[in-house]
Amino acid sequence: MKFPQQTDGAMRTPATPLDAATVILVRESARGPYEVLLMRRHRKQDFMGGAYVFPGGRLEEADCDPALAAWAGGVEAAAWKRRLQESEIAEQAALGLFFAALRETFEEAGVLLAYGSSGEILDLRDGDTAGRFAGYRLQLMEGKLSLGELALRENLVYALDLLCPYSHWITPEIEPRRFDTRFFLARHPRGQLPIHDTIEMTRSAWMTPAAALGQSEAGNILLMPPTLKTLDELSRFGTADELFTHAGRKRIDVYLPEAFACDDGYGIRLPYDPDYAIARYKLPERSGEPSRILMKDGRWNMIVKVAGLLSGA
C-alpha cells in the first residue's frame, strides 16, 4: 500500500502543521456516568469527513488579537502559556488558542463559554436571548462580527478559566493536511443547548466515553485516532470531578503519531510505543496502555504492544 505522501517511492517534505484547538464538552448525566459531546463532520469535508469529533478548528489571526485580553477575565498573559505547559510558545499565541477553542465551540456547537453582565455563566434558555445569540453565531461564522464586538454588545467576560488543557496532538508527518491541536476540557453550561451548525457538522450526540467506544467497535460511528485514544482515556474516570482533578494535575505530552505499514494495512505508533522512532517526541513505555492504532475493516483499532507481541485493547 502507499501512504498519502508516497509518490513512486518518494516522500514529499512534510506539510507544516497549523495551530488548532478542540474542546471536549462534559456534562453530568442522571442516567449514569458523565457524557461528552461528539459531532459528525460533513461527509464531503476533505479532512476527517464523516468522522465523529469534538468541536474545534484552526487558530485564526483574529484569535490572537491583543485587544481580546480585555475580555479574558483579567488574567495575566503569561498564565495562558503556563496552563498549556508550552514554554516556547508566544504569550499572544497561547491566549489565542484559548480563544480559538472558545470561538470554535460557539460556531460549531452553539455553546458560548462566557459570563454575562450578572457575572454568572451565560444562560440562553430565554427565547429572545437564544435567538439573538444565534444571530451572533452566524455573524461570527461569516466574519461579520468579532469576539471583541460581541463582548461589547452583551457586556461579556469570556470564561477562558473554564477551559482546562488536556492533551496535545500533531497530525502525522505523512498526511497532506496537518494540525497542531490542543485539546481542552470544559463543563457544559446548563443553560445552553448544543446545536450543530449543519454546515461543517451534520449531527451531534451526547455519549458516555464507553458508549462511544462501543459504537466505534460495532462500526456504527467513525472515530479518528486522537478521538479514539482520548475517549479510551476518558472512559477510565467514573465521574467528571475525577476527570477534571486528573486533568488539572497531569503532564501534557506532545503526541506526534508515527505512521507505518503492516500486513493488515496501516496504522500509527504513539510516542510511548516500544518501536516509536521519532527521537524528539519519544516517551517512556507505558505498560498495558494501547500504543498503536491500526486501520482494519474500515475502522481504527487500539492495540497494546507487549514484549514484541500485539494484542487488541
RAWOWO-V364878 format. One line per field, one symbol per residue. ss: DSSP state (h for helix, s for strand, l for the rest). phi: phi as a letter, one per 40 degrees, with the letter a starting at -180 (. if undefined). burial: + if it has 24 or more other ideal C-beta (glycine too) atoms within 12 Angstrom, else -. A space follows every 10 residues. Layout:
# RAWOWO-V364878
ss: ???
phi: ???
burial: ???
This chain:
# RAWOWO-V364878
ss: lllllsslls sllllllsss sssssssssl lsssssssss slllllllll lssllsssll hhhhlhhhhh hllllllhhh hhhhllllll hhhhhhhhhh hhhhhhhhhl lllsslllll slllllhhhh hhhhhhhhhh hlllllhhhh hhhhllsslh hhlsssssss llllllllss ssssssslll llllllllll ssssssslhh hhhhhhhlll llllhhhhhh hhhhlllllh hhhhhhhhhl lllssslsss ssllsssssl llllllllhh hlllllllll lsssssllss ssssssllss ssl
phi: .bcdccbfgb bccdccccca abbccbbcbc ciccbbcbbc cdccccbfdg ccbcdiiccb dccccdccdc bbggccdccc ccccgbcccc dccccccccc ccccccccbg bbcaccccgc ddbbccdccc ccccccdccc ccgcabcccc cccbfbbccc cccbdbaabb ddccccbbbb bccbbacccc cbbcbccgbc bbabacacdc ccccccccgc bbbcdccdcc ccccccbcbc ccccccccbc ccccbbcbca cacciaabbc dccdccbcdc bcbdcbcgcd bbbbcafgac bcbccbfgbb acc
burial: --+------- ------+-++ +++++++--- --++++++++ +-----++-+ ++++++++++ --+++--++- +++-+-+--+ +-+++---+- ++++++++++ ++++++++++ ++++++---- ++-+------ --+--++--+ +---++++-+ +--+-+++++ ++++++++++ +++++--+++ +++++++++- -++++++--+ +-+++++++- +++-+++--- ++++++++++ +++++-+--+ --++--+--- -+++++++++ -----+++++ ++++-+-+-- --+-----++ +++++---++ +++++----+ --+
